């Protein structure tokens, strides 16, 4: 179990304040946030690579706050792989073992075999890192981090510099590894889909602070801040303050309401949704698997964004500037109180 | 002068326009990017011309000395004990200097490559100071420290360590002028090794010293080695500071200077040639070691 307690870090003018994390053994935590939010800094401070100014880090009830990185039994993998270029793949993977007291223990050779098999590294064991593709390098880096049974594996955007196909494969492999080896993993990413796929728990970070923590479901269904809402893909956010509007949405005090683009329905005829509007299509963008449509209403003067599958879009024969009916249901409404 | 240059440029350019064939050939040899059409880029033409001037300027004076003597005196000088002793002394002192500079300079270079702090720029300039001082001036500065009137000189005298006019003096003079080169080269070499790769090594259980020797040093040794070659070359070519601290025993440059001032060109040149040959041979051998061992993982060279 890992417990990060009231962690403060100062790096020049950048500050990280009051980080509290609690990760159960074998759990997969994703630190999610936009770039420059301080995610990697938190990760490196857990590894002991950046000094902290306040707080405590406990790993399996062992206080590691002031231990050197090599004494913590926490390994880290970076986005840019950082394999040791002068060592073969095999030597890279086994690098950490030579510093272990029980280096000839059977569990490590067992780990080696498992990892090689899971990550399909058998054929490249004797090659040098320079001759490997990005995906292969990241696999080696994962194997290297995992072989010594670390208490925690830290992953700093491990999938960000891979091309999409490889990314999916490695993402799946990462999940399989996590399920077979039961390692506690903390991963940093800015990609919500990665978090969706991998995380048991998510901590949302913004401007050096944790804004929300919980399961993916929690954050997806009840975001507690505008940032969280926007980050999880709620494109339609409106500030309501007028009494009339508040009443129509069943609210008493001014608040934000949000609605996911995929929950807005469009048709030529009036719909049977709880909230209904008449408007027109301002513009649309083809995003490959869905169509992003910008709608505007005549009466409330608001712009909405809606997603439709391409098929549906062509079926409805939608065009720019045509008049349209759209609406959404009450259950899809997300209310955020400031 | 400017007019002459301008004229010659226009002339070269007109020749170049008329005789495209020749220039295209030169250009082809220079590896021109063919995307830019059939005309060679003017900058490359200028580079070729200035390059030839520079190479001639470097190599011609050295080759020219060979015409000033005959093989008989050359062979005679080769067995001249004084010459051999002085060259040996030069090589020995330069090598000792390089080793000392290495031992003293590497830790500091590593620290400077890895840390940012307030007075860093000042410290870096202090390290480089010997490079901007004329070497005779540097020699006199060192002399004031080593003379019995200073604290250091007194301490050395009490412990019966003689520096002036000994090999120690020579090494001190060489060290003073050549150490900055090693520190700078090592610093650049260390900066090439990403901090993250060290972080990974630490997180895998290697302490800082183990990480340094297993990763950082292995990945930067080529840069450090070429820094050592430059340091060695600078040390063996040092003259100004050396003669002030130790005229005797004579290192090769001192010997050549003495022969030149007392007997003239005729006697200086054979020793000159031998020193040139030996220096170049050692330089080439070291360069080959540092380049020839080019390993596959070094993507930057």
HADDOCK unambig.tbl for C-alpha pairs under 7 A between the chains (distance, minus, plus):
assign (segid A and resid 47 and name CA) (segid B and resid 203 and name CA) 6.89 0.50 0.50
assign (segid A and resid 49 and name CA) (segid B and resid 199 and name CA) 6.89 0.50 0.50
assign (segid A and resid 69 and name CA) (segid B and resid 202 and name CA) 5.84 0.50 0.50
assign (segid A and resid 69 and name CA) (segid B and resid 203 and name CA) 5.39 0.50 0.50
assign (segid A and resid 70 and name CA) (segid B and resid 202 and name CA) 5.02 0.50 0.50
assign (segid A and resid 70 and name CA) (segid B and resid 203 and name CA) 5.12 0.50 0.50
assign (segid A and resid 70 and name CA) (segid B and resid 204 and name CA) 6.37 0.50 0.50
assign (segid A and resid 70 and name CA) (segid B and resid 205 and name CA) 4.09 0.50 0.50
assign (segid A and resid 70 and name CA) (segid B and resid 206 and name CA) 5.77 0.50 0.50
assign (segid A and resid 70 and name CA) (segid B and resid 207 and name CA) 5.79 0.50 0.50
assign (segid A and resid 71 and name CA) (segid B and resid 205 and name CA) 6.59 0.50 0.50
assign (segid A and resid 74 and name CA) (segid B and resid 203 and name CA) 6.03 0.50 0.50
assign (segid A and resid 75 and name CA) (segid B and resid 203 and name CA) 4.79 0.50 0.50
assign (segid A and resid 75 and name CA) (segid B and resid 204 and name CA) 5.72 0.50 0.50
assign (segid A and resid 76 and name CA) (segid B and resid 200 and name CA) 6.02 0.50 0.50
assign (segid A and resid 76 and name CA) (segid B and resid 203 and name CA) 6.31 0.50 0.50
assign (segid A and resid 77 and name CA) (segid B and resid 200 and name CA) 6.96 0.50 0.50
assign (segid A and resid 82 and name CA) (segid B and resid 196 and name CA) 6.83 0.50 0.50
assign (segid A and resid 82 and name CA) (segid B and resid 197 and name CA) 5.18 0.50 0.50
assign (segid A and resid 85 and name CA) (segid B and resid 297 and name CA) 5.39 0.50 0.50
assign (segid A and resid 86 and name CA) (segid B and resid 297 and name CA) 5.86 0.50 0.50
assign (segid A and resid 96 and name CA) (segid B and resid 204 and name CA) 4.73 0.50 0.50
assign (segid A and resid 96 and name CA) (segid B and resid 205 and name CA) 5.89 0.50 0.50
assign (segid A and resid 99 and name CA) (segid B and resid 205 and name CA) 5.75 0.50 0.50
assign (segid A and resid 99 and name CA) (segid B and resid 206 and name CA) 6.16 0.50 0.50
assign (segid A and resid 130 and name CA) (segid B and resid 297 and name CA) 5.79 0.50 0.50
